[in-house]
Amino acid sequence: MGSRTALVEDLMKRFPHVPREAVFKEDLLRGGVAFGPSALSDNEGGEVKPKSYFIFSFDHGTLPELGEAALRRPPEEIILTGGPYDLRRTVVSVRVNPASPYRVAAGPDGLLGLYLDGKRISDVGVPPMPEYYRHKLSNGKSVMEVAPTIQWGYLIYLTVFRVCQYFGAKEECQYCDINHNWRQHKAAGRPYTGVKDVEEVLEALEIIDRYDTAKVSTAYTLTGGAITKTVAGRDEADFYGHYAKAIEERFPGRWIGKVVAQALPRDDVQRFKDYGVQIYHPNYEVWDRRLFELYCPGKERYVGRDEWHKRILDSAEIFGARNVIPNFVAGVEMAEPFGFTTVDEAIASTTEGLRFFMSQGITPRFTTWCPEPTTPLGKANPQGAPLEYHIRLLEAYRATMDEFGLSSPPGYGPPGPGNAVFSVSSFMDSLPANEPSAAKGTAEGTAQGATEDEPSAV
Ligand code: SF4
């Protein structure tokens, strides 16, 4: 295959029912994008909302390798529209790769565009600085540091524990750079709170609530690293749960509350529910047994794959199947040296996992793997997974949902090309628009639609 343009156009031709917006989005997410100086932000003092590094780095280089993008942050997300492919509005999370064939830069007219192989392929919009980012907490911390928003402002991302107790090669998930990301921000002298104080979180939320008068922020996610022992004297359910409890007491029902945590025993899951959490994300990461054991050695050792899956099913009895939404990291199935060597095998395995959960009414979702260079899998696979895998996954995901009569999961915003705000994979861009469920929110019928990136940690 020649140029990246040829690869993309070939896949658009072969998979005409996958929205072309999703083809570009997946390619940008798996491979990253370069930024010209005119497309960077002026950090928190400017007019463009900067990338917050809300959990992982989601970059293809370490900060020192990113050049000017390490000093002037790129935007949190970009929106693609128009151009020769006539793209509908597509929100894409920013993953920086100075060596990418994709580049965001201003054209001769001064307007930002996305260029592929040197040719302009779409207009680019960047998120305006939200008013709530302009206000500091009483201790001087920024709202972006304590309670960043993503998904074009839809989701407040509360990584309240910015490291993971699975530590080192024998325990860390092989695609995860949460611990490295913490170290690199500290080394760069950036503010990066390891454990967020609950009062700090409440104060940041108060600022968001006060200035988000249009009520764009719709959901919050509580997440962070796995807790195998305790943090501040609390076990995992108690630690993440006590933020939810405090938020729900202070702002009852203001946002859809979600928690990304390990697959915990039933009593712990019940605690989340009792604290007011509405959606639970016990991420299963990768379906294949051998790959789970190799890629998630800590989870395998402490919990084990079979028990992990059993707990996911058990949690549906507490939250309702619609509100249990486990994530997997799409693409690691094909990572060398252990992954599947053909797209057919990888899709077959992933579909087996989708069928396992969807047959129980549980709708998994996925984030597109970003091969961060400080992770073992990222180091061995700097190009990520083949684009064809990602396109065929969108097809398989939608087909499996149809097979089991499911619709887009709650908490992710509106589905459909041109509507979706979920920015770290294009599964929401690839589902049909205007489903009845899209306006319903959670199974309990609370808030509207939904979104989350969620890349999700644990
Ligand atoms: S994916 Fe989650 S459990 Fe695995 S190392 Fe990262 S933070 Fe820890």
Residues whose N, C-alpha, C, O or C-beta is under 5 A from the ligand:
A	BS01	SF4	C164 Y166 E172 C173 C176 I178 G224 G225 A226 A457 V458
